[in-house]
Amino acid sequence: MRKWVGRIGVLLLLMALMGAAAHGAELEIGIASAFESEHVLVKSAVKFKEIVEERSGGKIKVNLFPGGVMGGEEQVTEAVSIGAVEMQVGGGLPIYYFAPEYYFFDTPYVLRDFKHYMAVWDGPIGQAARQQIEANGNTRMLGVVYRGMRQFTSNKPVKAPEDVKGMKLRLPMLETWVAVWKAIGASPVPIPLHELYTALATGVADASEGDMEQLWSHKLFEVQKYVSLTNHHVQTGNMSICADFYYSLDKDTQKLIDEAAREATEWGTNLVYEREQLLIENMKEKGCTILETDSEAFRKAGAPAVESMFTTHFPVTTWDEINKF
């Protein structure tokens, strides 16, 4: 079911857009994001801006609104849907809100790695998901950015599923994520991301999980001894555009936007690939022990929950079908 959010952020957005009008451009495109300027998704938006403005000869002006100035991800997703802003770079909320039967794209242990993710996303299943997002949310998906594999942190060694039994694991309170980690044996606790460091330092949580950028930026090397390479989830982001706005443009402009989005998201993906291993080494230098794990054992432990969700939450396909890609 489509989830509507408050309009306050949208009104602020419209006011900001009206005050940000550029002179001399024939067309303006606003890109909003809840993420900060240094995040790879916003950097990808900057790359998109550079490409579009250069190749249009200045006829198109791209205005960036990062850092949540237009609201959180919920507000920005809604703003794109109703046409209050033309584009966004963000996480998986367009799927969650407008095509929830396809939210397995953002569920642990469903997809093996980014190559597997893109094989499914670029195939008929992903095409059906994009069509539903467009039909239900007036949002056209333009490109995917790899944000890294999510890993596990703790203060005791974790190499196999039995090692996490009873651990208080900080998770985003997403029903599917909680179900998978409960099946593996952890005890998920609901803690906002901005409270993660304090929760680990005080013992409110024993462990966490996240992509390497999250682990590094939150300085978890100060409060966790181990980073276990569980590779349990392919973290991605998306660049999307209001469908009504997109289809109001001439074919040449649509083509330019499509090409710029593809190049910008591929550029962002390559940036993360280069940085991911560097951050693992940085965590090691700061005192964390990096552990290889029995990834297949973790996957098998979570499998009953994943398989069940393809009946209860994701009936559009099966996990067996996904694993054929």
Secondary structure, 3 states (H helix, E strand, C coil): CCCCCCCHHHHHHHHHHHHCCCCCCCEEEEEECCCCCCCHHHHHHHHHHHHHHHHCCCCEEEEEECCCCCCCHHHHHHHHHHCCCCEEEECCHHHHHHCHHHHHHHCCCCCCCHHHHHHHHCCHHHHHHHHHHHHHHCEEEEEEEEEEEEEEEECCCCCCHHHHCCCEEEECCCHHHHHHHHHHCCEEEECCHHHHHHHHHHCCCCEEEEEHHHHHHCCHHHCCCEEEEEEEEEEEEEEEEEHHHHHCCCHHHHHHHHHHHHHHHHHHHHHHHHHHHHHHHHHHHCCCEEEECCHHHHHHHHHHHHHHHHHHCCCCCCHHHHHCC
